[in-house]
Amino acid sequence: MSLLSTITSPEDVQRLTPAQSRELAAEIRAFLVDSVSRTGGHLGPNLGVVELTIAMHRVFSSPTDTFVFDTGHQSYVHKLLTGRQDFSALRKKDGLSGYPSRAESEHDVVENSHASTALSWGDGIAKANVVRGLTDRHVVAVIGDGALTGGMAWEALNNIAESQDRRLIVVVNDNGRSYSPTIGGMAHHLSTLRTTRGYESFLQWGKRTLTRSGAPGRFAYEWLHGLKKGLKDVVAPQGMFEDLGIKYIGPIDGHDVEAMEHALRRARSYGAPVLVHAITEKGRGYSPAEQDVADRFHAVGKIHPETGLPVAPSRFGWTSVFADEIVQIGRRRSDVVAITAAMLEPVGLKPFSQAFPERTFDVGIAEQHAATSAAGMAFAGLHPVVAVYATFLNRAFDQVLMDVALHKAGVTFVLDRAGITGDDGASHNGMWDMAMLRIVPGLRLAAPRDEETLRTALREAVDVDDAPTVVRYPKGALSEALPAVDTVDGVDLLAVPADAAVSGTGTPVTDAAATVAGPRRRVLLVGLGSMAQVALGAAESLTTHGVDVTVASPTWVLPMPSALVKLAGEHDLVVSVEDGVVDGGVGALLAQRALESGVRTPVHAIGLPAQFLDHASRDQVATASRLTAADVARDVLDGLAALGRD
């Protein structure tokens, strides 16, 4: 029987001997490589925190002591040590989440997998413990050096240092990376600490040498140990943290369980905020990850565990199209610059950075700063392109509104992974952007449906110099090319009614009216972005039921095209389909604009519910949200039937 299989709770971890703790670490690494290679997931970050997490569970008692993991993608080891060892459906429907989940365990607290938040959570929980008089528990907040580049983390540190009665331990998991190598002044400071191990080495020498000399030696060691900032600043420049008022311990070898335990026990006994600085290696113990310069296997799909190579090669995707087109634009336009928030490679800016390194700016995990810095660049004569995941733009809404839009700054925001992302769960679905951005005055938003419309939209976006522009596209492989058969004042039409209904092979509609009684009806289906294919599929079905269908796919959806409102007035029913929140989304805006223009045609908006969606595949989320071609066709027939009854 493996040692890992005997671990069902943190108490089992606490009973291990030091030798067994090291054995357990090796078993966990083997388990992670084997399991995550089958399912995909965040492999590199978890390989880097094995010993650190074991030490946490040996020193503290979860859930009485609260563990908070920043971002949470490094929580797989924590799951294993708290009785969750079935990884067969990791990040799949009804399987384990890829992040902490309160629904899974009482040991999980923070589900939001947006970075730089753990210290604020920890500060709040520690404050509450003080107010409630709970002096028997600690809060341990684990944050990476990459997440420390986020301004919210420093706001929290400033508050954490305010009081000395909070039992809060901040563990900095310092691997020099977020996705890719960490950048900025914080990174340089931590790099200095990593390479200046003098203080801990000096103390270890003193302990070995002086304690052998009996009571006088032990007294001398304790005296040296008590020399705080003066000695530390000579041999290890960590004064920045202590200047804030936070006790600092480290740097510690994060892959030495006993060293980590010793540091955490010291921190626990202090009774006030303490920062423990652990040096770790992302991808530790797995050669393919250690040799991956790009991101140390931060997140992988299904791979061959022996080689780390993908089981199936990735199809050419939306991000690759953006990566290629932005380089072409950069060659034509010397004023175009690129900004990213610690995600140079995931959002496709690596080729641009290689071609134009002096025009590429990675600001760290600081989306707010990225947006306002871009506004400053636009004022000074550049055209910034800010590329982020759609879900992360939520964090910079105020800056988009008040710094970019208010000042009519020519800034282009490129939103990768817009709409449904699926397996990363509630916090990563990029479903909020269109409903959120439609209220920003002057903002223009494009939802391209295929490669050509993406390239065209990006070129048009960077030509706008007096307002923010947004180009959004989904995660994954490109959809097939969907050429327009006609264009009406800039609105592409993908299908127009034939003279008579034609037989087709569309998706069967089994639980709606088989035919539409009375005269032939004209329906306008509006497929927004990646939903254009769904609208076309629904149209194929509807033609077999005697319905004349026009399928429109406007690339630019904000502000609402007047041609789309005009088209709405020429049909009996309008149904829009979007992969964003339906409440307050683009379809709702179309209905509003139609009413304002005196168009009486009913507009039925279909989209995602205003809910947090559990992790599942993209197709499963779409099916559960009734975003399939068959569902759309049923809704159209139901709408037409209601019209017939009126």
C-alpha positions in Angstrom: 0.0 0.0 0.0 1.3 3.4 -0.9 1.8 6.0 1.8 -0.4 8.5 -0.1 -3.4 6.1 0.0 -3.3 6.1 3.8 -3.7 9.9 4.0 -7.4 10.8 4.5 -7.1 13.9 6.5 -4.4 16.4 7.8 -4.2 14.5 11.0 -2.6 11.6 9.1 0.0 13.9 7.7 0.9 15.2 11.2 1.5 11.6 12.4 4.2 11.0 9.8 7.9 10.8 10.6 10.3 13.2 8.8 11.4 10.3 6.6 7.8 9.4 5.8 7.1 13.1 4.9 9.9 13.0 2.3 8.5 9.6 1.0 5.1 11.1 0.8 6.4 14.1 -1.3 7.9 11.7 -3.8 4.6 9.8 -4.1 2.6 12.9 -4.6 4.8 14.1 -7.4 4.5 10.7 -9.1 0.7 10.8 -8.6 0.4 14.4 -10.0 2.4 13.5 -13.2 0.4 10.4 -13.8 -3.0 11.9 -13.1 -2.7 15.3 -14.6 -1.2 13.9 -17.8 -4.5 12.0 -18.3 -6.8 14.9 -17.6 -4.9 18.1 -18.2 -4.6 20.8 -15.6 -2.1 22.9 -13.7 0.8 20.6 -13.4 3.9 22.8 -12.9 2.6 25.0 -10.0 1.6 21.9 -8.0 4.9 20.1 -8.5 6.5 23.2 -7.0 4.5 23.3 -3.7 4.6 19.7 -2.6 6.9 20.0 0.4 5.6 23.5 1.3 2.0 22.2 1.5 3.0 19.1 3.5 4.8 21.3 6.0 1.7 23.6 6.3 -0.5 20.7 7.1 2.0 19.3 9.6 2.3 22.6 11.5 -1.2 24.0 11.3 -4.6 22.3 11.8 -7.0 22.9 9.0 -9.9 23.7 9.0 -9.5 25.3 12.5 -6.5 27.1 11.0 -7.6 28.7 7.7 -5.6 28.1 4.5 -6.0 30.6 1.6 -4.3 29.9 -1.7 -3.9 32.9 -4.0 -5.2 32.0 -7.5 -5.7 28.4 -6.2 -4.2 26.6 -9.2 -1.6 25.2 -6.8 -4.1 23.6 -4.5 -3.9 20.0 -5.9 -1.5 18.9 -3.1 -3.8 20.4 -0.5 -6.7 18.4 -2.0 -4.7 15.2 -1.8 -3.8 15.8 1.9 -7.5 16.5 2.8 -8.9 13.3 1.5 -9.6 14.1 -2.2 -7.5 11.6 -4.2 -9.8 10.8 -7.1 -8.4 12.9 -9.9 -9.9 10.9 -12.7 -12.4 13.6 -13.6 -10.3 16.6 -12.6 -11.9 19.8 -14.1 -14.6 17.8 -15.7 -18.4 17.8 -15.0 -19.1 16.3 -11.5 -15.3 15.9 -10.9 -12.9 17.8 -8.8 -12.5 21.5 -9.5 -9.1 22.7 -10.6 -9.3 25.3 -7.8 -10.4 25.3 -4.2 -14.1 24.6 -3.8 -16.2 25.0 -0.8 -18.6 22.4 -2.2 -15.8 19.8 -2.1 -14.4 20.3 1.4 -14.5 22.3 4.6 -10.7 22.8 4.1 -11.3 25.1 1.1 -12.2 28.7 1.5 -11.5 30.9 -1.5 -12.9 29.8 -4.8 -12.2 32.9 -6.8 -9.2 32.1 -9.0 -8.2 35.6 -9.8 -4.8 36.5 -8.5 -3.5 38.9 -5.8 -6.6 38.4 -3.6 -5.4 36.0 -0.9 -3.8 38.5 1.4 -7.0 40.6 1.6 -8.9 37.4 2.3 -6.4 36.5 5.0 -6.5 39.9 6.5 -10.3 39.9 6.7 -10.4 36.4 8.3 -7.7 37.3 10.8 -9.5 40.5 11.7 -12.7 38.6 12.3 -10.9 36.1 14.5 -9.7 39.0 16.7 -13.1 40.6 16.9 -14.6 37.2 17.9 -11.9 36.5 20.4 -10.7 33.3 18.6 -7.1 33.2 19.8 -6.7 29.5 19.1 -6.3 29.7 15.3 -4.2 31.1 12.6 -4.7 32.1 9.0 -2.1 31.0 6.4 -2.2 32.9 3.1 -0.1 31.4 0.3 0.8 33.8 -2.5 3.2 33.5 -5.4 5.9 36.1 -6.3 3.9 36.7 -9.5 0.7 37.6 -7.6 2.8 40.0 -5.5 3.1 42.2 -8.6 -0.7 43.0 -8.2 -1.5 46.2 -6.5 -4.2 44.6 -4.4 -1.6 42.5 -2.7 0.3 45.6 -1.6 -2.9 47.3 -0.3 -3.4 44.2 1.8 0.2 44.1 3.1 -0.2 47.7 4.1 -3.2 46.8 6.2 -1.8 43.6 7.5 1.1 45.5 9.0 -1.2 47.9 10.8 -1.9 45.6 13.8 0.2 43.2 15.8 -2.6 41.1 17.2 -3.6 39.2 14.1 -2.3 35.6 13.8 -1.7 35.8 10.1 1.2 34.0 8.3 1.9 35.1 4.7 3.8 32.4 2.8 5.5 33.7 -0.3 5.9 30.9 -2.8 8.7 32.3 -4.7 9.5 30.5 -7.9 10.4 33.5 -10.0 7.3 33.0 -12.1 3.5 33.6 -12.5 2.8 32.0 -15.9 6.2 33.1 -17.3 9.1 34.7 -15.4 8.0 37.4 -12.9 8.9 40.9 -13.9 9.2 44.3 -12.2 10.8 45.8 -9.1 9.2 43.2 -6.8 10.8 40.5 -8.9 14.2 42.1 -8.7 13.9 42.4 -4.9 12.9 38.8 -4.4 15.7 37.8 -6.8 18.1 39.5 -4.5 16.7 37.6 -1.5 16.9 34.3 -3.4 20.6 34.8 -4.2 21.5 36.2 -0.8 21.1 33.4 1.7 23.5 34.8 4.2 21.2 35.4 7.1 19.8 31.9 7.4 23.2 30.4 6.6 24.8 32.6 9.2 22.2 31.5 11.8 22.6 27.8 10.9 26.4 28.1 11.3 25.9 29.9 14.6 23.5 27.2 15.9 25.9 24.4 14.9 29.0 26.0 16.3 27.9 27.9 19.3 25.4 25.5 20.8 28.2 22.9 21.1 29.8 25.3 23.7 27.3 24.7 26.4 25.3 27.5 28.1 27.6 30.4 27.1 27.4 29.3 23.5 23.6 29.0 23.5 23.4 32.4 25.1 25.6 33.9 22.3 23.5 32.2 19.7 20.3 33.6 21.1 21.9 37.0 21.2 22.9 36.8 17.6 19.5 35.5 16.7 17.9 38.5 18.4 19.8 41.0 16.3 17.1 42.0 14.0 17.2 44.6 11.2 20.8 45.7 11.6 22.4 42.2 11.1 19.7 41.2 8.5 20.4 44.2 6.3 24.0 43.3 6.2 23.6 39.7 5.1 20.1 39.6 3.6 18.3 42.8 2.3 14.7 41.9 3.3 14.2 45.2 5.2 11.4 46.2 2.8 9.0 43.8 4.5 10.1 44.7 8.0 9.9 48.4 7.2 6.2 47.7 6.6 6.0 46.2 10.1 5.9 42.6 9.1 8.2 40.0 10.6 10.2 38.3 7.9 11.6 34.7 7.9 13.6 33.4 5.1 14.6 32.7 2.4 13.8 29.1 3.1 14.3 26.1 0.9 10.7 25.3 0.0 11.6 21.8 -1.0 12.9 20.9 2.4 10.0 19.8 4.5 11.8 20.0 7.8 13.2 23.5 7.1 9.7 24.7 6.1 8.2 23.2 9.2 10.8 24.9 11.4 10.1 28.3 9.7 6.3 27.9 10.0 6.5 26.9 13.6 8.6 30.0 14.3 6.0 32.1 12.5 3.1 30.4 14.3 4.7 31.2 17.7 5.2 34.9 17.0 1.5 35.8 17.5 1.5 38.6 14.9 1.8 38.9 11.1 4.8 37.1 9.7 6.0 36.7 6.2 7.7 33.3 5.4 9.7 33.5 2.2 10.0 30.0 0.5 12.1 29.4 -2.6 10.6 26.8 -4.8 10.9 25.5 -8.4 7.9 25.3 -10.6 7.7 21.9 -12.2 10.0 20.4 -9.6 10.9 16.7 -10.1 9.5 16.3 -13.6 12.1 16.7 -16.2 9.9 17.8 -19.1 8.5 20.6 -16.9 11.9 21.7 -15.6 13.2 22.0 -19.1 10.2 24.0 -20.4 11.5 27.5 -20.6 8.2 29.1 -21.5 6.1 28.3 -18.4 7.4 25.1 -16.7 4.1 23.3 -17.7 2.0 25.8 -15.9 -1.1 24.3 -17.5 -1.2 21.3 -19.8 -3.7 19.4 -21.8 -3.5 15.6 -22.0 0.2 14.6 -22.3 2.4 11.6 -22.5 3.8 11.4 -19.0 7.1 10.0 -20.2 7.9 12.8 -22.6 5.5 15.6 -21.7 4.4 15.8 -25.3 0.7 16.4 -26.1 -1.4 13.4 -26.8 -3.1 15.3 -29.6 -1.6 18.3 -31.3 -3.5 21.6 -30.8 -5.5 22.9 -33.6 -4.8 26.3 -35.0 -6.7 28.6 -32.6 -8.1 32.1 -32.2 -5.1 33.2 -30.1 -2.7 32.1 -32.9 -4.6 34.3 -35.4 -4.3 37.3 -33.1 -0.6 36.6 -32.5 0.1 36.6 -36.3 -2.1 39.6 -37.1 -0.7 41.9 -34.4 2.8 41.3 -35.6 1.7 42.3 -39.2 0.1 45.4 -37.8 3.2 46.2 -35.8 5.3 46.1 -38.9 3.1 48.6 -40.6 2.5 50.8 -37.5 5.4 51.9 -35.4 3.1 53.6 -32.9 1.4 50.3 -32.0 2.6 48.9 -28.7 1.5 45.8 -26.8 0.6 45.4 -23.1 0.0 42.3 -21.1 -0.6 41.4 -17.5 1.8 38.6 -16.8 0.5 36.5 -19.7 2.7 37.2 -22.6 2.5 33.8 -24.1 -1.1 32.7 -23.1 -2.6 35.7 -24.9 -0.4 35.4 -28.0 2.0 38.4 -27.6 5.2 36.3 -27.5 5.8 36.7 -31.3 5.2 40.5 -31.0 7.6 40.7 -28.1 10.3 38.9 -30.1 9.8 41.2 -33.1 9.4 44.4 -31.1 10.8 44.0 -27.6 11.1 47.7 -27.0 7.3 48.1 -27.8 6.1 45.3 -25.5 5.2 45.9 -21.8 4.5 43.1 -19.3 3.1 45.0 -16.3 2.7 41.9 -14.1 -0.6 40.9 -12.6 -1.9 44.4 -12.7 -4.8 44.9 -15.0 -5.9 48.2 -13.5 -2.4 49.6 -14.1 -2.3 48.2 -17.6 -5.5 50.0 -18.6 -4.5 53.4 -17.2 -0.9 53.1 -18.4 -2.4 52.5 -21.8 -4.4 55.7 -21.5 -1.2 57.5 -20.8 0.5 56.0 -23.8 -2.4 57.0 -26.0 -2.2 60.6 -24.8 1.5 60.6 -25.6 1.0 59.5 -29.2 1.0 55.7 -29.2 -1.8 53.2 -29.8 -1.7 50.5 -27.1 -3.1 47.0 -27.6 -3.9 45.5 -24.2 -4.3 41.7 -24.4 -5.9 39.9 -21.4 -8.3 37.1 -20.8 -11.9 38.4 -20.9 -12.5 37.4 -17.3 -9.6 39.6 -16.1 -10.8 42.8 -17.7 -13.5 42.8 -15.0 -10.8 43.9 -12.6 -10.1 47.0 -14.7 -13.6 48.2 -15.4 -13.2 51.5 -13.6 -10.0 52.3 -15.5 -11.6 51.4 -18.8 -14.5 53.7 -17.9 -12.8 56.7 -16.3 -9.3 56.7 -17.6 -9.7 55.4 -21.1 -13.3 56.2 -22.2 -13.7 59.5 -20.4 -10.5 60.7 -22.0 -11.4 59.4 -25.4 -8.2 57.4 -25.5 -7.4 55.3 -28.5 -6.7 52.0 -26.7 -7.6 48.6 -28.1 -8.4 45.8 -25.6 -8.1 42.3 -27.0 -10.1 39.8 -24.9 -9.0 36.2 -25.2 -11.2 33.3 -23.9 -14.4 35.4 -24.1 -17.6 33.6 -23.5 -17.6 30.0 -22.2 -14.3 28.6 -21.2 -15.7 25.6 -19.2 -13.2 23.5 -17.4 -11.6 26.4 -15.4 -15.0 27.0 -13.7 -17.0 30.0 -12.6 -14.2 32.6 -12.2 -12.7 32.0 -15.7 -15.8 32.1 -18.0 -15.4 35.3 -20.0 -19.1 35.9 -20.0 -19.4 39.3 -18.4 -17.7 41.5 -20.9 -20.4 42.5 -23.3 -23.0 43.2 -20.7 -20.4 45.2 -18.7 -18.9 47.2 -21.5 -22.2 48.1 -23.3 -22.6 50.9 -20.7 -19.2 52.5 -21.4 -19.8 55.7 -23.5 -18.1 55.7 -26.9 -16.7 52.2 -26.6 -16.8 50.0 -29.7 -16.8 46.3 -29.4 -16.2 43.6 -32.1 -17.3 39.9 -31.8 -15.7 38.3 -34.9 -17.0 34.9 -36.0 -14.0 33.4 -37.8 -10.4 34.1 -38.8 -11.1 36.7 -41.5 -13.4 38.7 -39.4 -11.0 38.6 -36.5 -8.1 39.9 -38.6 -10.3 42.6 -40.1 -11.7 43.7 -36.7 -8.3 44.0 -35.3 -7.1 46.2 -38.1 -10.1 48.4 -37.8 -9.8 48.6 -34.0 -6.3 50.0 -34.1 -7.4 52.7 -36.6 -9.6 54.2 -34.0 -7.8 56.9 -32.1 -10.6 58.7 -30.2 -12.3 55.9 -28.3 -11.6 52.6 -26.7 -12.1 49.5 -28.9 -12.5 45.9 -27.9 -12.1 42.7 -29.9 -13.3 39.5 -28.2 -12.9 35.9 -29.2 -13.4 32.5 -27.6 -11.0 29.9 -26.2 -9.8 27.1 -28.4 -9.7 26.1 -32.1 -11.0 28.3 -34.8 -14.5 27.7 -36.2 -14.8 27.1 -39.9 -14.9 30.1 -42.3 -18.4 31.7 -42.4 -18.4 34.0 -45.4 -21.2 36.6 -45.8 -23.6 36.1 -48.7 -24.6 39.7 -48.5 -23.9 42.8 -46.4 -26.4 45.5 -45.3 -24.8 48.7 -44.2 -21.9 46.9 -42.6 -23.9 44.0 -41.1 -23.0 40.6 -42.6 -25.7 38.3 -43.7 -24.8 34.6 -43.6 -28.1 33.2 -44.9 -31.1 34.8 -46.6 -34.5 33.2 -47.3 -35.0 31.3 -50.6 -38.1 31.8 -52.7 -39.6 28.7 -51.1 -38.8 26.4 -48.2 -36.1 23.9 -49.0 -35.5 20.5 -47.6 -32.4 20.4 -45.4 -30.5 18.2 -43.0 -30.7 20.6 -40.1 -30.9 19.5 -36.5 -34.2 17.8 -35.8 -36.7 19.8 -33.7 -38.7 17.1 -31.9 -40.5 18.9 -29.0 -41.8 22.0 -30.8 -44.6 22.5 -33.3 -43.8 20.5 -36.4 -45.0 23.3 -38.7 -45.8 26.9 -38.4 -49.5 27.4 -39.2 -50.7 30.3 -41.4 -48.7 32.5 -43.7 -44.9 32.0 -44.0 -43.1 33.9 -41.3 -39.8 35.9 -41.6 -37.4 35.4 -38.8 -34.1 37.3 -38.2 -31.5 35.2 -36.3 -28.6 37.2 -35.0 -25.5 35.1 -34.2 -23.0 37.1 -32.2 -19.4 36.0 -32.6 -18.9 32.3 -32.1 -22.6 31.9 -31.9 -22.9 32.6 -35.6 -22.4 28.9 -36.3 -25.2 28.0 -33.9 -27.6 30.5 -35.6 -26.8 28.9 -39.0 -27.5 25.4 -37.6 -30.9 26.6 -36.2 -31.7 28.2 -39.6 -31.2 24.9 -41.4 -33.7 23.3 -39.1 -36.2 26.1 -39.4 -36.4 26.1 -43.2 -37.8 22.5 -43.0 -40.6 23.9 -40.9 -41.7 26.6 -43.4 -39.9 29.5 -41.8 -38.0 32.1 -43.9 -34.8 32.8 -42.0 -32.2 35.5 -42.3 -29.0 35.0 -40.4 -27.1 38.2 -39.5 -23.7 38.2 -38.0 -22.5 41.8 -37.2 -18.8 41.9 -36.4 -19.1 45.3 -34.6 -21.9 44.9 -32.0 -21.3 48.0 -29.8 -22.6 50.5 -30.4 -25.7 48.8 -31.8 -25.6 48.9 -35.6 -28.6 50.9 -36.9 -28.7 48.5 -39.8 -29.5 45.6 -37.4 -32.4 47.6 -35.9 -33.7 48.3 -39.4 -33.5 44.6 -40.3 -35.4 43.8 -37.1 -38.3 45.9 -38.4 -38.4 43.9 -41.6 -39.1 40.6 -39.9 -41.8 39.0 -37.8 -39.5 37.8 -35.0 -36.0 38.5 -34.0 -33.9 36.0 -32.0 -30.3 36.9 -30.9 -27.8 34.4 -29.6 -24.7 35.4 -27.6 -22.2 33.6 -25.4 -22.3 36.3 -22.8 -24.7 37.1 -20.0 -28.1 37.5 -21.5 -29.4 40.0 -18.9 -28.2 43.4 -20.1 -26.3 41.8 -23.0 -26.2 42.7 -26.7 -29.5 41.0 -27.4 -31.2 43.1 -24.7 -29.6 46.2 -26.2 -31.0 45.3 -29.6 -34.5 45.0 -28.1 -34.1 48.3 -26.4 -32.9 50.1 -29.5 -35.7 48.5 -31.6 -38.3 49.8 -29.2 -36.8 53.2 -29.1 -36.9 53.3 -33.0 -40.6 52.3 -33.1 -39.9 48.8 -34.2 -42.6 46.5 -32.8 -41.0 43.3 -33.8 -40.6 41.0 -30.8 -36.9 40.5 -29.9 -36.0 37.4 -28.0 -32.5 37.3 -26.5 -30.7 34.0 -25.8 -27.5 33.8 -23.9 -25.9 32.7 -20.6 -27.8 33.0 -17.4 -26.5 35.5 -14.8 -25.2 32.7 -12.7 -21.8 31.3 -11.7 -21.4 28.3 -13.9 -19.8 25.1 -12.6 -16.8 23.6 -14.3 -17.6 21.4 -17.3 -16.6 21.2 -21.0 -17.6 24.1 -23.2 -20.2 21.9 -25.0 -21.7 20.7 -21.7 -22.0 24.3 -20.5 -23.6 25.4 -23.8 -26.1 22.5 -23.7 -27.0 23.1 -20.1 -27.5 26.8 -21.0 -29.7 25.9 -24.0 -27.2 27.4 -26.5 -27.4 24.7 -29.1 -28.8 25.0 -32.6 -31.7 22.7 -31.7 -32.6 24.8 -28.6 -32.5 28.0 -30.7 -34.8 26.5 -33.3 -37.2 25.4 -30.6 -37.3 28.9 -29.2 -38.0 30.4 -32.6 -40.9 28.0 -33.2 -42.3 28.7 -29.8 -42.0 32.4 -30.4 -43.8 32.1 -33.8 -46.5 30.0 -32.2 -47.1 32.7 -29.6 -47.3 35.3 -32.4 -50.0 33.1 -34.1 -52.0 33.1 -30.9 -51.9 36.9 -30.5 
